[in-house]
Amino acid sequence: MSDTHAESVAFVRETALPPTAPPMAASGPVLWARTNLFATWPNAILSIAAAYVIYLILAATLPWMLNGVWTADSLRGCREVLDGTSGACFSVLTERWNQLLFGFNYPSELYWRPTLAFVLLFVAAAPVLFFDLPRKLLIFTGLYPFLAYWLIWGGTIFIPLVALIGVIVGYAVYDRLVKRNFALGFFSGIAAAAVVWWIGGALIEQFAFGAPMMEEIASRNLGGFMLNMMLGVTCVSLSLPIGVALALGRQSSLPVVKMICVVFIEFIRGVPLITLLFVANVMLAYFFPPGSGVDLFLRVVIMITMFSAAYIAEVIRGGLAALPKGQYEAADSLGLDYAQSMRLIILPQALKISIPGIVNIAVGLFKDTTLVSVISLFDIVGMIRGPILASTDWAGVYWELFMFAGGMFFIVCYGISQYSQWLERRLATDHR
Amino acid sequence: MAEAKQMQVSDEVAISIQKMNKWYGTFHVLRDIDLTVHRGERIVICGPSGSGKSTLIRCINALEEHQKGRIEVDGTVLSSDLKNIDKIRSEVGMCFQHFNLFPHLTILENCTLAPIWVRKTPKKEAEEIAMHFLEKVKIPDQALKYPGQLSGGQQQRVAIARSLCMRPRIMLFDEPTSALDPEMIKEVLDTMIELAEEGMTMICVTHEMGFARQVANRVIFMDEGQIVEQNEPEAFFNHPQSPRTQLFLSQILGH
C-alpha cells in the first residue's frame, strides 16, 4: 500500500496499475561466468577442477584421433605409418566399410538394394512420424514393407505381392464384418488373409513364376549395421501395436482375454532376451510345421517383438492408469462405443503420457539387436568380433571398431530421442 | 410461475425407475428407488454427501450398473445389452462436476466428436451444430482453443454444449457447479436456466437452492440411499415434512 494510505485501514484503489515489463535479466558472458562458474569459492574450485579433467581427457584422446591413419591396408601398415607415435588406426573402417554396413556375404554389386530400401525408409516413416504431412503419403508407408522385403531379399516379386494381396483381402473382410462383431471380423480377416497366402504360395510353387525376378539373397547372408537397422525398425513398428493390444487386453473385462495377456506379459518379461534368442535359434522350429523351415530372421523378429511388446504394454498400462476416470465416463456418456472411445479419447492421451517410456523401450530394443551376435548372426558387433578382429590384418584394433559401432548406435538413438522430445512439445495441448 | 412450469410438462413418461437397488460390494447404496420423470420436467436432487444422489443419476445412463429393479429411459429398458446402453447414452446428455472435457481436442472438436462418430453427421454439418450451441452458451470465440486454456465456468459451458450437440432429449447434471468459483457459478446456472426454459427434461444433482426454487418442478431429498421426501419447490423449502429434511435445509440455508 502506498504511503498516503498507510495510516488508514480503509482503502479504495482509484486508478488501475498499468502492467509493466519484468526487470531485465543482466546478461553478458562475463556475468554469466561469474554467476554460473565462479559464484562462490567452492563453486570456483569445482569449475577449475572440472576444466582440468576435461583437459586431461582431450589431451589423451585428441592427438590419438587427429593422428589417425585412414589409408593403410592392415594393422601392420598402420604401425609403419605411425612409426612409434600414438595414433588411431581408422584404416580398418575404410577398408572394411562395406562389411561393417552389409556383412561379409551380401553381394557387393547389390549394395544398392538395401541402400535404396534405407533411403525409402525415411519416405515411408515421414507421414507416420510427422502427422502434419498429407495423409495420402500413408499409402506408400503401407506398401513399403513389401517393397523393402523385395529389395533386400530379392527373389520373385510374387511373394511380397501375394503377401500384400493377403493383407488387403484380410482387411477388406475385417472391415465388412467388424460392424457386426469385432471378434468375428478379426478372426475372419486373419482366416481370409491366410487362405490368400496359402493359395498364392501354392500357385507360386506350382508355376514358379520367374519373370520379374531379382537375385535372391538368403537371410544368413544379411549382416552388419543393416541387420541391426532391419531388426530395430521391424521390431519397433510391430511391437507398438501389439503392445497397445496387450495393454488394452490386460484391462479387459473378459476374463479369458485378460488372463492370456497377463500370462504373456509376465512370462515374457520374466525371461532374459538372450534366452528367447536361443529359443528362436534352436527351439522355435519345433513349433512350426516340419519342413516349413521358418527363416531365422523371422524367428528372431518374433522373439524380439514379443519381448519389447510386453514391455511396451506395461508402459502403456501406466499411461492408461494415469488418465482420470472422468475421461472414460465422458466418452461413455456421449454414446461412443468401446473401440471409438479407445481410439479417439483414451489412447491418444495414454500414448502421449507414455511417450518417454515407449522411447526408452525402443532405444533399448534397438541396442539389444546386437545380442543376435551370440546366435551367430553377423550384425555389426558380430562382424567386429568375428570376421574382422579374427583376421590377421586387423587383430587387435578394438578401440576404433567399437567406437565406430557405438557412434552408429548413438546417432540413431539420439535421433529417436530428439524426435520424441519434438513430439512431446507438439502434442502439448493441456496447457498445464 | 408454478403454473407456467406445469404447462410444459407433458403426460409422456421420459424416465421411469421402479424398485431400483444397487450395492457396492455389500454396501447398499440405493434402496428401492421409485421415480417417474415426465417429458419437460425439471427435477433437482439434493441431499448430504454419500446419500446416493450421484449414483442414482449415473444409473440412468448406465455409468453405474444397478443390480435389481427396472429403469426405462425413453421407452428403452436398460439391460446389459451394449447396443441398448449406447442407444440410451446417445439420447441422454450428461454434465459432470469436473467437466471431463477431452484435453487433447479443441473445443470445437470436443463438440463435434460424438455427432460425427455416433450420429454419423457429416463433419461440416457437425461443426455448424457445434457453433450453434457454442453461441448458445456464449463462447463461440473460444472454439479453436483447447480446454486447458479456458476458465472453469467456460469449460462447464462447453461441456453442456458438447452434450447438446447430440440433441439429447434428457439432460443429467451431476453437481455441475460444485467445482467452480462463486463468480463462475452464475454463468453456468444461467445456461442451465435457459435450457430449462426451452423445455428440456432435466435431472440436476445440485446444492444451488436458488436454482431449485426458480427452475425445478420437483425437489427430491435423498438420504442413505433412499428418497426421503419430494415435493414442489415452494412446499419443499417452506414446509419440509421429514425431520431429516428439516435438519438438512437448516444446515445449508442456515447462514
HADDOCK unambig.tbl for C-alpha pairs under 7 A between the chains (distance, minus, plus):
assign (segid A and resid 326 and name CA) (segid B and resid 100 and name CA) 5.47 0.50 0.50
assign (segid A and resid 327 and name CA) (segid B and resid 100 and name CA) 5.78 0.50 0.50
assign (segid A and resid 327 and name CA) (segid B and resid 102 and name CA) 6.92 0.50 0.50
assign (segid A and resid 329 and name CA) (segid B and resid 63 and name CA) 6.83 0.50 0.50
assign (segid A and resid 330 and name CA) (segid B and resid 100 and name CA) 5.99 0.50 0.50
assign (segid A and resid 333 and name CA) (segid B and resid 61 and name CA) 6.96 0.50 0.50
assign (segid A and resid 333 and name CA) (segid B and resid 89 and name CA) 5.43 0.50 0.50
assign (segid A and resid 333 and name CA) (segid B and resid 93 and name CA) 6.91 0.50 0.50
assign (segid A and resid 333 and name CA) (segid B and resid 94 and name CA) 6.39 0.50 0.50
assign (segid A and resid 334 and name CA) (segid B and resid 89 and name CA) 6.03 0.50 0.50
assign (segid A and resid 334 and name CA) (segid B and resid 90 and name CA) 5.67 0.50 0.50
assign (segid A and resid 334 and name CA) (segid B and resid 93 and name CA) 6.90 0.50 0.50
assign (segid A and resid 334 and name CA) (segid B and resid 114 and name CA) 6.17 0.50 0.50
assign (segid A and resid 335 and name CA) (segid B and resid 86 and name CA) 4.87 0.50 0.50
assign (segid A and resid 335 and name CA) (segid B and resid 87 and name CA) 6.90 0.50 0.50
assign (segid A and resid 335 and name CA) (segid B and resid 89 and name CA) 4.77 0.50 0.50
assign (segid A and resid 335 and name CA) (segid B and resid 90 and name CA) 4.59 0.50 0.50
assign (segid A and resid 335 and name CA) (segid B and resid 118 and name CA) 6.68 0.50 0.50
assign (segid A and resid 336 and name CA) (segid B and resid 114 and name CA) 6.78 0.50 0.50
assign (segid A and resid 336 and name CA) (segid B and resid 118 and name CA) 6.14 0.50 0.50
assign (segid A and resid 337 and name CA) (segid B and resid 86 and name CA) 6.85 0.50 0.50
assign (segid A and resid 345 and name CA) (segid B and resid 102 and name CA) 6.99 0.50 0.50
assign (segid A and resid 349 and name CA) (segid B and resid 104 and name CA) 6.82 0.50 0.50
assign (segid A and resid 429 and name CA) (segid B and resid 103 and name CA) 6.85 0.50 0.50
assign (segid A and resid 429 and name CA) (segid B and resid 104 and name CA) 5.82 0.50 0.50
assign (segid A and resid 429 and name CA) (segid B and resid 146 and name CA) 6.53 0.50 0.50
assign (segid A and resid 430 and name CA) (segid B and resid 103 and name CA) 5.61 0.50 0.50
assign (segid A and resid 430 and name CA) (segid B and resid 104 and name CA) 6.66 0.50 0.50
assign (segid A and resid 430 and name CA) (segid B and resid 148 and name CA) 5.11 0.50 0.50
assign (segid A and resid 431 and name CA) (segid B and resid 148 and name CA) 5.35 0.50 0.50
assign (segid A and resid 431 and name CA) (segid B and resid 149 and name CA) 6.52 0.50 0.50
assign (segid A and resid 432 and name CA) (segid B and resid 148 and name CA) 6.99 0.50 0.50
